[in-house]
Amino acid sequence: MLLLCSLALGLMFGLLLGGRITALGDLHLRGWPLLLAALLVQVLLFSFPFSQSPAVLAWGGIVYSGTLLTTLLVLFWNRSLPGMKLLLLGSLLNTLVIVANGGQMPVDQAKLAQALGAPPAGQERGYYLNTSPMTGETRLPWLGDTLLVPEPLPMRNVFSVGDLLIAAGAAWIVAASMRKSPFPKTQLSPTPDSSPPEGRLPEKSCLPRGV
């Protein structure tokens, strides 16, 4: 939800700055097949019936961590894009805390209960999730889902510092890409060659003699 809101904000700012939505079609992301493959694997991990399979319950955390590392590689490859370094930093922070906690993002249960009214279902229900309750043994807890969406906003939830940086970077990428001109920069054409064709004498100069 946070990412969708950031993309919407990016579109709004892009339009306010004179950008065009059609310019997003010129955005070239290197290594996008790897990113698409990583996202597809994540969808399978958290979808029925794969999320309930013993193999996913046993190895889902490792596979999920692998998809995050693949995503980091693609983002690093495209770090020259405006806003991508910020998105890369946020993804790196999320990956660090997820890998450090066995492939699951630790969640502050008190704040989650405050936002949703109930804690998330875990592996005790027989399916794999990419989140886990935060405990005293949680590694890097300050990088987990400890921030709470303010109450006036709809669909309240918890998010991490990394999520916030990812959202800001995504909005920046969208707004900056909309401002790019879809037409290549035109270069001044060289002046036509003024030398006379081969075999033809040059015209007489109008300058006085001796100049």
C-alpha positions as CSV (number, residue, x, y, z in Angstrom):
1,M,0.0,0.0,0.0
2,L,2.8,2.4,0.9
3,L,4.5,1.7,-2.5
4,L,1.3,2.3,-4.4
5,C,0.8,5.6,-2.6
6,S,4.3,6.6,-3.5
7,L,3.8,5.8,-7.1
8,A,0.7,7.9,-7.2
9,L,2.6,10.8,-5.6
10,G,5.3,10.4,-8.2
11,L,2.8,10.7,-10.9
12,M,1.2,13.7,-9.3
13,F,4.5,15.5,-8.9
14,G,5.6,14.5,-12.3
15,L,2.5,16.1,-13.8
16,L,2.9,19.2,-11.7
17,L,6.5,19.6,-12.9
18,G,5.4,19.6,-16.5
19,G,6.1,15.9,-17.1
20,R,4.2,13.5,-19.3
21,I,2.9,10.0,-18.4
22,T,3.9,8.8,-21.9
23,A,7.5,9.5,-21.1
24,L,7.5,6.6,-18.7
25,G,7.5,4.4,-21.7
26,D,11.0,5.5,-22.4
27,L,12.3,4.2,-19.0
28,H,14.8,1.5,-19.6
29,L,15.5,-0.9,-16.8
30,R,18.5,-3.1,-17.3
31,G,18.2,-6.7,-16.1
32,W,14.4,-6.5,-15.9
33,P,13.9,-10.2,-16.7
34,L,15.8,-11.1,-13.5
35,L,13.6,-8.7,-11.5
36,L,10.5,-10.2,-13.1
37,A,11.7,-13.7,-12.3
38,A,12.3,-12.8,-8.7
39,L,8.8,-11.3,-8.3
40,L,7.2,-14.3,-9.8
41,V,9.0,-16.6,-7.4
42,Q,7.8,-14.4,-4.5
43,V,4.2,-14.6,-5.8
44,L,4.5,-18.4,-5.8
45,L,6.0,-18.6,-2.4
46,F,3.1,-16.7,-0.8
47,S,0.3,-18.2,-2.9
48,F,-1.8,-21.3,-2.3
49,P,-1.0,-24.2,-2.5
50,F,2.7,-23.5,-2.6
51,S,2.8,-21.6,0.7
52,Q,1.5,-24.7,2.5
53,S,4.0,-27.2,0.9
54,P,6.6,-28.7,3.3
55,A,9.4,-27.7,0.9
56,V,8.3,-24.0,1.1
57,L,7.9,-24.2,4.9
58,A,11.4,-25.6,5.2
59,W,13.2,-23.6,2.5
60,G,11.0,-20.6,1.9
61,G,13.1,-18.2,3.9
62,I,16.2,-19.1,1.9
63,V,14.4,-18.9,-1.4
64,Y,12.8,-15.6,-0.4
65,S,16.2,-14.2,0.6
66,G,17.6,-15.2,-2.7
67,T,14.9,-13.3,-4.6
68,L,15.7,-10.2,-2.5
69,L,19.4,-10.5,-3.3
70,T,18.5,-10.8,-7.0
71,T,16.4,-7.7,-6.7
72,L,19.4,-5.8,-5.1
73,L,21.6,-6.8,-8.0
74,V,19.1,-5.4,-10.6
75,L,18.7,-2.2,-8.6
76,F,22.5,-1.8,-8.3
77,W,22.8,-2.3,-12.1
78,N,20.4,0.6,-12.6
79,R,21.8,2.9,-9.9
80,S,22.4,5.7,-12.4
81,L,18.7,6.4,-12.7
82,P,17.4,9.4,-10.6
83,G,16.1,8.1,-7.3
84,M,17.4,4.6,-7.8
85,K,20.1,4.9,-5.2
86,L,17.5,5.8,-2.5
87,L,15.4,2.9,-3.5
88,L,18.5,0.7,-3.5
89,L,19.3,1.8,0.1
90,G,15.9,1.0,1.3
91,S,15.9,-2.4,-0.3
92,L,19.3,-3.1,1.2
93,L,18.1,-2.3,4.7
94,N,15.1,-4.5,4.3
95,T,17.2,-7.3,2.9
96,L,19.6,-7.1,5.8
97,V,17.0,-7.5,8.5
98,I,15.1,-10.2,6.6
99,V,18.2,-12.3,5.9
100,A,19.4,-11.8,9.5
101,N,16.0,-13.2,10.8
102,G,15.8,-16.3,8.6
103,G,13.9,-14.9,5.6
104,Q,11.2,-13.1,7.5
105,M,10.6,-9.4,8.3
106,P,10.2,-8.9,12.1
107,V,7.0,-7.0,13.0
108,D,6.3,-5.0,16.1
109,Q,3.1,-6.8,17.3
110,A,1.9,-4.0,19.6
111,K,1.9,-1.5,16.8
112,L,0.5,-4.0,14.3
113,A,-2.4,-4.7,16.8
114,Q,-2.9,-1.0,17.1
115,A,-3.1,-0.6,13.3
116,L,-5.1,-3.7,12.4
117,G,-6.6,-5.0,15.6
118,A,-5.0,-8.4,15.3
119,P,-1.5,-9.9,15.0
120,P,-0.6,-11.6,11.7
121,A,-1.1,-15.3,11.1
122,G,2.2,-17.2,11.2
123,Q,3.6,-20.5,10.3
124,E,1.7,-22.1,13.1
125,R,-1.2,-22.0,10.7
126,G,0.6,-24.2,8.3
127,Y,1.7,-21.7,5.6
128,Y,4.7,-19.6,4.9
129,L,4.7,-15.8,5.5
130,N,7.5,-13.3,5.0
131,T,6.8,-11.7,8.4
132,S,7.3,-12.9,12.0
133,P,6.5,-11.5,15.4
134,M,9.3,-9.4,16.9
135,T,10.8,-10.9,20.0
136,G,13.8,-10.3,22.3
137,E,15.9,-12.5,20.0
138,T,15.1,-10.6,16.9
139,R,18.2,-9.3,15.1
140,L,18.4,-5.7,13.9
141,P,14.9,-4.9,15.3
142,W,15.2,-1.2,14.5
143,L,15.1,-2.2,10.8
144,G,11.9,-4.2,11.1
145,D,8.3,-3.1,10.7
146,T,8.2,-0.7,13.7
147,L,6.7,2.5,12.1
148,L,3.0,3.0,12.2
149,V,0.9,4.7,9.4
150,P,-0.7,7.8,10.9
151,E,-4.4,7.4,11.9
152,P,-6.0,9.8,9.5
153,L,-4.7,7.8,6.6
154,P,-6.7,4.8,5.3
155,M,-5.6,1.2,5.4
156,R,-3.3,1.6,8.4
157,N,-0.4,-0.7,8.7
158,V,3.2,-0.9,10.0
159,F,6.3,-0.4,7.8
160,S,10.0,-0.2,8.1
161,V,12.6,2.5,7.5
162,G,13.6,0.6,4.4
163,D,10.0,0.7,3.1
164,L,9.9,4.4,3.6
165,L,13.1,4.9,1.5
166,I,11.8,2.5,-1.2
167,A,8.6,4.5,-1.4
168,A,10.5,7.8,-1.6
169,G,12.9,6.4,-4.3
170,A,10.1,5.0,-6.4
171,A,8.2,8.4,-6.3
172,W,11.5,10.1,-7.4
173,I,12.1,7.7,-10.2
174,V,8.5,8.2,-11.6
175,A,8.5,12.0,-11.3
176,A,12.0,12.3,-12.9
177,S,11.2,9.9,-15.7
178,M,8.1,11.8,-16.6
179,R,10.1,15.0,-17.1
180,K,12.5,13.5,-19.6
181,S,11.9,14.5,-23.2
182,P,10.7,11.5,-25.3
183,F,12.6,13.0,-28.2
184,P,16.4,12.7,-28.6
185,K,18.4,15.8,-28.4
186,T,18.9,17.3,-31.9
187,Q,22.4,18.2,-32.9
188,L,23.2,21.1,-35.1
189,S,23.7,19.8,-38.7
190,P,27.1,20.7,-40.1
191,T,27.1,23.5,-42.6
192,P,27.0,22.2,-46.2
193,D,30.3,21.9,-47.8
194,S,31.0,25.1,-49.7
195,S,33.8,23.7,-51.8
196,P,33.0,23.5,-55.5
197,P,32.3,20.2,-57.1
198,E,35.2,18.3,-58.5
199,G,36.3,19.6,-61.9
200,R,34.7,23.0,-61.4
201,L,36.6,26.3,-60.8
202,P,35.6,28.3,-57.8
203,E,33.7,31.5,-58.3
204,K,35.6,34.8,-58.4
205,S,35.9,36.5,-55.1
206,C,34.2,39.8,-54.6
207,L,37.0,41.0,-52.3
208,P,39.4,43.7,-53.6
209,R,42.8,42.5,-54.9
210,G,45.5,42.2,-52.2
211,V,43.0,41.2,-49.5
